[in-house]
Amino acid sequence: MRNRLLRSVLGAAFSALVALGVLSGVSGGKGDVRAVTEWPSVAAHTDATAAGAGS
């Protein structure tokens, strides 16, 4: 009987923690900065020494 009660209490506590984590993740998701998905437009170096080749 004691093990059953302990298991129930631990299950309820775990469920509460999961629910709080999900709710905090949902509420905090609106203010997050979105990732930049575009490639940077950087000109490629044509000089071999500027690219680090040779030595």
Backbone as ProteinMPNN parsed JSONL, in Angstrom:
{"seq_chain_A": "MRNRLLRSVLGAAFSALVALGVLSGVSGGKGDVRAVTEWPSVAAHTDATAAGAGS", "coords_chain_A": {"N_chain_A": [[0.824, -1.201, 0.0], [1.955, 1.221, 0.784], [3.971, 1.588, -1.129], [2.446, 1.858, -3.404], [1.095, 4.267, -2.931], [3.272, 6.009, -2.83], [4.207, 5.743, -5.453], [2.039, 6.828, -6.83], [2.08, 9.474, -5.909], [4.582, 10.322, -6.832], [4.165, 10.046, -9.586], [2.13, 11.939, -9.993], [3.52, 14.28, -9.312], [5.528, 14.298, -11.277], [3.947, 14.532, -13.576], [2.859, 17.052, -13.142], [5.166, 18.63, -13.29], [5.904, 18.234, -15.965], [3.685, 19.349, -17.248], [3.917, 22.028, -16.416], [6.352, 22.665, -17.634], [5.691, 22.439, -20.348], [3.723, 24.418, -20.592], [5.2, 26.72, -19.916], [7.008, 26.721, -21.999], [5.358, 27.144, -24.203], [4.278, 29.664, -23.66], [6.57, 31.238, -23.626], [7.457, 31.052, -26.192], [6.541, 32.948, -27.992], [8.001, 35.311, -27.729], [10.541, 34.763, -28.583], [13.5, 35.148, -30.571], [13.613, 34.738, -34.006], [15.401, 32.442, -36.06], [17.896, 33.275, -38.479], [17.544, 32.398, -41.743], [18.74, 32.77, -44.153], [21.458, 32.602, -46.471], [24.616, 34.153, -45.922], [25.663, 36.986, -47.839], [28.557, 37.036, -48.965], [31.448, 38.015, -50.617], [33.572, 35.867, -52.464], [37.041, 35.169, -51.955], [39.546, 35.589, -54.385], [42.226, 35.541, -54.385], [44.943, 33.479, -53.671], [46.574, 33.582, -51.399], [45.046, 35.006, -49.596], [43.074, 33.25, -48.996], [44.325, 31.406, -47.473], [45.844, 29.409, -48.557], [48.73, 27.601, -49.638], [50.821, 27.873, -47.639]], "CA_chain_A": [[0.0, 0.0, 0.0], [2.817, 2.396, 0.87], [4.635, 1.742, -2.426], [1.442, 2.325, -4.361], [0.875, 5.686, -2.652], [4.483, 6.711, -3.249], [4.21, 5.751, -6.918], [1.01, 7.774, -7.269], [2.545, 10.834, -5.62], [5.661, 10.628, -7.773], [3.557, 10.207, -10.904], [1.433, 13.231, -10.029], [4.537, 15.343, -9.316], [6.154, 14.298, -12.599], [2.971, 15.073, -14.531], [2.764, 18.496, -12.903], [6.375, 19.256, -13.834], [5.814, 18.201, -17.428], [2.675, 20.334, -17.649], [4.493, 23.363, -16.231], [7.366, 22.865, -18.668], [5.016, 22.657, -21.633], [3.071, 25.725, -20.562], [6.201, 27.787, -19.952], [7.574, 26.72, -23.343], [4.383, 27.729, -25.12], [4.133, 31.099, -23.396], [7.824, 31.903, -23.957], [7.758, 30.888, -27.608], [6.15, 34.118, -28.782], [8.992, 36.375, -27.629], [11.85, 34.313, -29.034], [13.988, 35.68, -31.83], [13.644, 33.689, -35.021], [16.708, 32.223, -36.674], [18.097, 33.776, -39.841], [17.673, 31.228, -42.601], [19.342, 33.149, -45.431], [22.91, 32.512, -46.519], [25.224, 35.498, -45.999], [26.159, 37.338, -49.169], [29.953, 37.435, -48.814], [32.196, 37.768, -51.845], [34.65, 34.894, -52.31], [38.379, 35.676, -52.266], [40.162, 34.896, -55.515], [43.649, 35.507, -54.113], [45.268, 32.219, -52.985], [47.145, 33.861, -50.08], [43.985, 35.479, -48.719], [42.276, 32.097, -48.612], [45.105, 30.588, -46.577], [46.493, 28.307, -49.28], [50.122, 27.831, -49.999], [51.84, 27.621, -46.629]], "C_chain_A": [[0.867, 1.263, 0.0], [3.528, 2.654, -0.464], [3.672, 2.278, -3.478], [1.171, 3.819, -4.183], [2.074, 6.503, -3.114], [4.554, 6.821, -4.766], [3.194, 6.748, -7.456], [1.456, 9.216, -7.056], [3.662, 11.234, -6.584], [5.132, 10.826, -9.194], [2.847, 11.538, -11.052], [2.431, 14.386, -10.077], [5.218, 15.44, -10.686], [5.221, 14.887, -13.648], [2.834, 16.582, -14.383], [3.986, 19.215, -13.47], [6.364, 19.291, -15.359], [4.823, 19.246, -17.924], [3.209, 21.755, -17.504], [5.555, 23.658, -17.289], [6.759, 23.149, -20.023], [4.381, 24.043, -21.665], [4.081, 26.863, -20.603], [6.865, 27.851, -21.325], [6.654, 27.369, -24.354], [4.291, 29.232, -24.908], [5.402, 31.857, -23.756], [8.157, 31.847, -25.43], [7.444, 32.101, -28.443], [7.228, 35.19, -28.794], [10.369, 35.987, -28.129], [12.21, 34.941, -30.377], [14.085, 34.529, -32.82], [15.023, 33.617, -35.652], [16.745, 32.797, -38.09], [18.36, 32.577, -40.729], [18.282, 31.549, -43.957], [20.855, 32.993, -45.346], [23.485, 33.919, -46.58], [25.776, 35.755, -47.398], [27.564, 37.91, -49.031], [30.684, 37.072, -50.097], [33.339, 36.803, -51.564], [35.979, 35.535, -52.687], [38.947, 34.874, -53.432], [41.665, 34.814, -55.332], [43.963, 34.276, -53.277], [45.824, 32.488, -51.588], [46.078, 34.347, -49.108], [43.138, 34.321, -48.218], [43.04, 31.173, -47.687], [45.8, 29.43, -47.254], [47.966, 28.636, -49.493], [51.119, 27.549, -48.896], [51.417, 26.636, -45.639]], "O_chain_A": [[0.563, 2.24, -0.684], [3.669, 3.803, -0.881], [4.06, 3.065, -4.342], [1.034, 4.55, -5.163], [1.914, 7.563, -3.718], [4.919, 7.867, -5.302], [3.465, 7.44, -8.437], [1.24, 10.075, -7.911], [3.679, 12.356, -7.089], [5.618, 11.693, -9.919], [2.938, 12.192, -12.091], [2.217, 15.362, -10.796], [5.453, 16.537, -11.191], [5.654, 15.652, -14.509], [2.709, 17.304, -15.373], [3.858, 20.285, -14.064], [6.777, 20.28, -15.963], [5.087, 19.945, -18.903], [2.978, 22.595, -18.374], [5.643, 24.782, -17.784], [7.25, 23.999, -20.766], [4.494, 24.758, -22.661], [3.839, 27.875, -21.262], [7.247, 28.933, -21.77], [7.111, 28.065, -25.261], [4.233, 29.992, -25.875], [5.322, 33.018, -24.157], [9.069, 32.543, -25.874], [8.028, 32.275, -29.512], [7.358, 35.914, -29.782], [11.283, 36.81, -28.102], [11.343, 35.225, -31.204], [14.594, 33.459, -32.484], [15.722, 34.624, -35.76], [15.739, 32.798, -38.8], [19.301, 31.82, -40.491], [18.335, 30.68, -44.827], [21.459, 33.218, -44.297], [22.905, 34.793, -47.224], [26.291, 34.847, -48.052], [27.742, 39.127, -48.984], [30.555, 35.957, -50.601], [34.003, 36.913, -50.533], [36.048, 36.341, -53.615], [38.847, 33.648, -53.467], [42.326, 34.077, -56.064], [43.308, 34.05, -52.26], [45.573, 31.703, -50.674], [46.199, 34.117, -47.905], [42.549, 34.398, -47.14], [42.453, 30.229, -47.156], [46.306, 28.54, -46.57], [48.371, 29.798, -49.521], [52.193, 27.021, -49.186], [52.173, 26.319, -44.721]]}, "name": "protein", "num_of_chains": 1, "seq": "MRNRLLRSVLGAAFSALVALGVLSGVSGGKGDVRAVTEWPSVAAHTDATAAGAGS"}
